[in-house]
Amino acid sequence: MTKPIYIVGGSKGGVGKSLVSMALVNHLSQAGEEVFLIDADTSNPDVWKCYEGEIASELVNLDEADGWIRFVNICDENKGSAVVVNTAARNNSGVASYGKTLSQSLEELERQLVTLWVINRQRDSLELLQDYIDAIPNSTVHVFKNGYFGADAKFELYNGSKVKKSVEAKGGRSLLFPDMADRVSDDIYSNRLSIAKAWQTMPIGNRAELRRWLEEVDKVFGPVAANG
């Protein structure tokens, strides 16, 4: 079995997909993995801009059939690399239309598909997740409750939902993704910094917060990446 494909989804803007994608790339890279980054947010490719030139990466439009074909070919051409996909807010329609291009290729690719679904506390996060599961049923799905929106107990809709029971019954996990101080996250985005570059260039106080956050992130990603 070659390296996993990780799709970071959410299918709506502002839930925190970009930061989760960057954290995952950093976690895998620190563990010694080769990583190929696909940024499907072609209109506002923040993650690609942060990592361009540091790791293998490409912009791929997953709103159209050609993009899904390219996605599968990248996975085939880079068998030794874990593939991380940062999806765009609009990509659920592309998944519904063309997701079979990927799901039906997984056996031949000899790859496992792992989805990290990022949610806020609103109902549409759950509805979009169910749509995704219906479109690509052969992915292991882990749900990341973004701590930016509050403590675990505040995610009442998800915590009491049927979709949570369904995710966990299929081996997925429900995890709280740690919040990062706005000063540090704003610095990363405004200066187009990868996590590694931020560590090298930030002032000592910012690095202390980054260190705290990374330690919490590694606790979350550890079992997810290992099971991938």
C-alpha positions as CSV (number, residue, x, y, z in Angstrom):
1,M,0.0,0.0,0.0
2,T,1.4,3.4,-1.0
3,K,1.0,6.6,1.1
4,P,-2.5,7.9,2.0
5,I,-4.4,10.7,0.3
6,Y,-5.6,13.2,2.8
7,I,-8.5,15.5,1.8
8,V,-9.1,18.4,4.1
9,G,-12.8,19.4,3.5
10,G,-15.6,21.4,4.9
11,S,-17.2,22.8,1.7
12,K,-17.8,26.2,3.2
13,G,-15.6,29.2,3.8
14,G,-14.3,30.3,7.1
15,V,-14.3,27.0,9.0
16,G,-10.5,26.7,9.1
17,K,-9.6,24.3,6.3
18,S,-6.4,26.2,5.3
19,L,-4.9,26.1,8.8
20,V,-5.7,22.4,9.2
21,S,-4.1,21.7,5.8
22,M,-0.9,23.6,6.7
23,A,-0.8,21.9,10.1
24,L,-1.1,18.5,8.5
25,V,1.6,19.2,5.9
26,N,3.9,20.3,8.8
27,H,3.0,17.2,10.9
28,L,3.8,14.8,8.1
29,S,6.9,16.6,7.0
30,Q,8.3,16.6,10.6
31,A,7.6,12.9,10.7
32,G,9.9,12.5,7.7
33,E,7.2,11.9,5.1
34,E,7.4,13.2,1.6
35,V,4.3,15.4,0.9
36,F,2.7,16.5,-2.3
37,L,0.3,19.4,-1.7
38,I,-2.8,20.0,-3.9
39,D,-4.6,23.3,-3.4
40,A,-8.0,23.2,-4.9
41,D,-8.8,26.7,-3.9
42,T,-7.6,28.1,-7.2
43,S,-9.2,31.5,-6.7
44,N,-7.5,32.2,-3.3
45,P,-4.7,29.6,-2.9
46,D,-3.4,30.7,0.5
47,V,-1.9,27.3,1.4
48,W,-0.2,26.9,-2.0
49,K,1.3,30.4,-1.6
50,C,2.7,29.5,1.8
51,Y,4.3,26.3,0.6
52,E,5.3,27.0,-3.0
53,G,9.0,26.3,-3.4
54,E,9.2,24.3,-0.1
55,I,7.4,21.1,-1.1
56,A,6.0,19.7,-4.3
57,S,2.7,21.3,-4.9
58,E,0.1,22.1,-7.6
59,L,-3.1,24.1,-8.1
60,V,-5.9,21.8,-9.3
61,N,-9.5,22.9,-10.0
62,L,-11.7,20.2,-8.5
63,D,-14.9,21.9,-9.9
64,E,-14.4,20.2,-13.2
65,A,-13.7,16.7,-14.6
66,D,-10.2,17.5,-15.8
67,G,-9.2,18.5,-12.3
68,W,-10.2,15.2,-10.9
69,I,-8.4,13.4,-13.6
70,R,-5.2,15.4,-12.8
71,F,-5.7,14.7,-9.1
72,V,-5.7,10.9,-9.7
73,N,-2.7,11.2,-12.0
74,I,-0.7,13.1,-9.4
75,C,-1.5,10.4,-6.9
76,D,-0.2,7.8,-9.4
77,E,2.9,9.8,-10.3
78,N,3.9,10.4,-6.7
79,K,3.5,7.0,-5.1
80,G,6.1,7.7,-2.4
81,S,4.4,10.9,-1.2
82,A,1.5,11.4,1.0
83,V,-0.9,13.7,-0.9
84,V,-2.6,16.5,1.0
85,V,-5.6,18.3,-0.6
86,N,-6.8,21.6,0.6
87,T,-10.3,21.9,-0.8
88,A,-12.2,25.1,-1.7
89,A,-15.4,26.3,-0.1
90,R,-17.4,25.4,-3.2
91,N,-16.1,21.9,-3.8
92,N,-19.0,19.8,-2.7
93,S,-20.7,20.2,-6.1
94,G,-17.4,18.9,-7.8
95,V,-17.3,16.0,-5.3
96,A,-20.9,15.1,-6.1
97,S,-20.3,15.3,-9.9
98,Y,-16.8,13.8,-10.2
99,G,-15.8,12.2,-6.9
100,K,-16.2,8.7,-8.4
101,T,-13.2,9.5,-10.6
102,L,-11.1,9.2,-7.4
103,S,-13.1,6.7,-5.3
104,Q,-13.1,4.2,-8.1
105,S,-9.3,4.6,-8.6
106,L,-8.3,4.0,-5.0
107,E,-7.8,0.2,-5.4
108,E,-5.6,0.6,-8.5
109,L,-3.7,3.4,-6.8
110,E,-3.2,1.2,-3.8
111,R,-4.0,4.2,-1.6
112,Q,-6.3,4.8,1.4
113,L,-8.4,7.9,1.3
114,V,-8.5,9.8,4.6
115,T,-10.8,12.9,5.0
116,L,-10.4,15.5,7.7
117,W,-13.7,17.3,7.7
118,V,-13.5,20.7,9.5
119,I,-16.7,22.1,11.1
120,N,-17.9,25.1,12.9
121,R,-21.0,25.0,15.2
122,Q,-23.6,25.5,12.4
123,R,-26.0,22.9,11.0
124,D,-24.9,23.2,7.4
125,S,-21.4,21.8,8.4
126,L,-23.2,18.6,9.2
127,E,-25.4,18.6,6.1
128,L,-22.4,19.2,3.9
129,L,-20.5,16.4,5.6
130,Q,-23.4,13.9,5.0
131,D,-23.4,14.9,1.3
132,Y,-19.7,14.2,1.1
133,I,-20.0,10.8,2.8
134,D,-22.7,9.9,0.3
135,A,-20.6,11.0,-2.6
136,I,-17.3,9.3,-1.5
137,P,-18.4,6.4,0.8
138,N,-15.0,4.6,0.8
139,S,-13.1,7.3,2.7
140,T,-12.2,7.1,6.4
141,V,-13.6,10.4,7.7
142,H,-12.4,12.2,10.8
143,V,-14.3,15.3,12.0
144,F,-12.3,18.3,13.3
145,K,-14.2,20.6,15.5
146,N,-12.4,23.9,15.1
147,G,-11.5,25.2,18.6
148,Y,-11.6,28.7,17.2
149,F,-15.4,28.5,17.5
150,G,-15.3,27.4,21.2
151,A,-14.8,24.4,23.5
152,D,-15.9,20.9,22.6
153,A,-19.1,21.2,24.6
154,K,-20.2,24.1,22.4
155,F,-20.5,21.8,19.3
156,E,-23.8,20.6,20.6
157,L,-25.4,20.0,17.2
158,Y,-22.6,17.7,16.0
159,N,-22.0,16.0,19.3
160,G,-25.7,14.9,19.5
161,S,-26.0,14.1,15.8
162,K,-26.7,10.9,13.8
163,V,-23.8,11.9,11.5
164,K,-21.4,11.7,14.4
165,K,-22.5,8.2,15.3
166,S,-22.2,7.2,11.6
167,V,-18.7,8.7,11.4
168,E,-17.5,6.9,14.5
169,A,-19.2,3.6,13.7
170,K,-17.1,3.5,10.5
171,G,-13.8,4.0,12.4
172,G,-13.6,7.8,12.2
173,R,-12.8,10.1,15.1
174,S,-14.3,13.3,16.4
175,L,-11.5,15.6,17.5
176,L,-11.2,19.2,18.7
177,F,-8.6,21.1,16.6
178,P,-6.7,23.5,18.9
179,D,-7.1,27.2,18.4
180,M,-4.1,29.4,17.6
181,A,-3.7,33.0,18.9
182,D,-4.9,35.5,16.3
183,R,-1.6,37.4,16.4
184,V,0.3,34.3,15.2
185,S,-2.2,33.1,12.7
186,D,-2.5,36.6,11.2
187,D,1.3,36.7,10.9
188,I,1.3,33.4,9.0
189,Y,-1.4,34.4,6.6
190,S,-0.3,38.0,6.0
191,N,3.3,37.1,5.3
192,R,2.5,33.9,3.4
193,L,4.5,31.7,5.8
194,S,4.7,28.0,6.1
195,I,4.6,26.6,9.6
196,A,8.4,25.8,9.4
197,K,9.2,29.3,8.1
198,A,7.1,30.9,10.8
199,W,9.1,29.0,13.4
200,Q,12.3,30.3,11.9
201,T,11.3,34.0,11.6
202,M,8.7,34.9,14.3
203,P,9.6,36.8,17.5
204,I,10.2,34.7,20.6
205,G,6.7,35.3,22.1
206,N,5.0,34.3,18.9
207,R,7.2,31.2,18.7
208,A,6.2,30.2,22.2
209,E,2.5,30.3,21.2
210,L,3.4,28.4,18.0
211,R,5.2,25.8,20.0
212,R,2.2,25.3,22.3
213,W,-0.2,25.0,19.4
214,L,2.0,22.5,17.5
215,E,2.3,20.3,20.6
216,E,-1.5,20.2,20.7
217,V,-1.8,19.7,17.0
218,D,0.5,16.7,17.1
219,K,-1.7,15.1,19.7
220,V,-4.6,15.4,17.4
221,F,-2.9,14.3,14.2
222,G,-0.9,11.5,15.8
223,P,-3.6,8.7,15.7
224,V,-5.3,10.1,12.6
225,A,-2.1,10.1,10.5
226,A,-0.9,6.8,11.9
227,N,-4.2,5.1,11.1
228,G,-4.1,6.6,7.6
